[in-house]
Amino acid sequence: MPVKTIAFQGEHGAFSESAALEYFGSHIQTLPCDTFEAVFEAVEQGKAEWGIIPIENSLAGSVHQNYDLLLSHALHIAGEYYLRIRHCLIGWPGAKIENLQKVISHPQALAQCRETLQRMGISRTEPVYDTAGAVRLLREHPDPTVAAIASRRAAEVYQMSILAEGIEDHAANFTRFLILSREAVAPPPSQSKTSIVFTLNNRPGALFRALSVFALREIDLAKIESRPLVGKPGEYLFYVDFFGSLADQVVHRALENLKEFAPMLRILGCYPFHPLPSS
Ligand SMILES: O=C(O)C(=O)C[C@]1(C(=O)O)C=C[C@@H](O)C=C1
């Protein structure tokens, strides 16, 4: 059986790569990409069968750029995966936490460890495009006063020392990843989630009315996110995830109802739901 290629943003050792390996299994080939946009393009152009992107974190919140990319590209959400994010403070062998002057990492990782860094007396941080890339940079520029935040795997890949482990501000630190594909997966009959995006005409109660199409049918919402509608200041796109499958009559009826007054409605994907693991 040919090996499947999964595109992810970052370098070998990134959390996105760990999520891909856990979701698909270790027999896959991973394709590092510089940007999230490049992940979407790799899947569109057939360089990878699937893509994997972070969409939200339980401490630092949503990855807004990926909501925007879901809209500007025609890929489908084919799955989701929650990864427990355990951050390490990684430095040069012999480096000491008390001598650190700067910590570099992906902005999401810095945000997830902000309070711990403060407690350690480290106030200077610098964003880098991914966590594993921060460790590689550290390796290329030997300096015992600089450390990176990344996974244990990244420390192993670049053979650097772990100065502290589990430095996230809260142990319940999970990032939800989405799996992207060119083709929509067949709606799973049960235990599914569906993701949609829609616009509304701004009038009193518009969002209340939109959400009532789900509430009246007892469809359980999982997440709502709003993003600016580019070109129409003051207007928004609403991204909603709910429990249920496109194969369910009740979901079908809710979406037909929403279409009656939503100027735009797009289904981003219907996929097997992945439970949040316990921390
Ligand atoms: O930099 C990485 O290792 C990534 O995979 C990116 C990313 C993110 O963008 O949220 C993924 C998981 C963690 O939340 C921190 C960083």
The ligand as a Tripos MOL2 file, in Angstrom:
@<TRIPOS>MOLECULE
LIG
   16    16     1     0     0
SMALL
NO_CHARGES

@<TRIPOS>ATOM
      1 O1          4.8280   25.1510   16.3570 O.co2     1 LIG1
      2 C1          4.3530   24.0050   16.4270 C.2       1 LIG1
      3 O2          4.9360   23.0520   16.9130 O.co2     1 LIG1
      4 C2          3.0040   23.7850   15.8900 C.2       1 LIG1
      5 O3          2.6930   22.6740   15.5160 O.2       1 LIG1
      6 C3          2.0390   24.9410   15.8950 C.3       1 LIG1
      7 C4          1.2130   25.0450   17.1820 C.3       1 LIG1
      8 C5          0.0660   26.0900   16.9620 C.2       1 LIG1
      9 O4          0.0590   26.8440   15.9860 O.co2     1 LIG1
     10 O5         -0.8360   26.1220   17.8150 O.co2     1 LIG1
     11 C6          0.5940   23.7390   17.4960 C.2       1 LIG1
     12 C7          0.3650   23.3260   18.7620 C.2       1 LIG1
     13 C8          0.7060   24.1750   19.9270 C.3       1 LIG1
     14 O6         -0.4960   24.8110   20.3140 O.3       1 LIG1
     15 C9          1.7100   25.2210   19.5960 C.2       1 LIG1
     16 C10         2.0000   25.5400   18.3130 C.2       1 LIG1
@<TRIPOS>BOND
     1     1     2 2
     2     2     3 1
     3     2     4 1
     4     4     5 2
     5     4     6 1
     6     6     7 1
     7     7     8 1
     8     7    11 1
     9     7    16 1
    10     8     9 2
    11     8    10 1
    12    11    12 2
    13    12    13 1
    14    13    14 1
    15    13    15 1
    16    15    16 2
@<TRIPOS>SUBSTRUCTURE
     1 LIG1         1 GROUP 0 **** ****
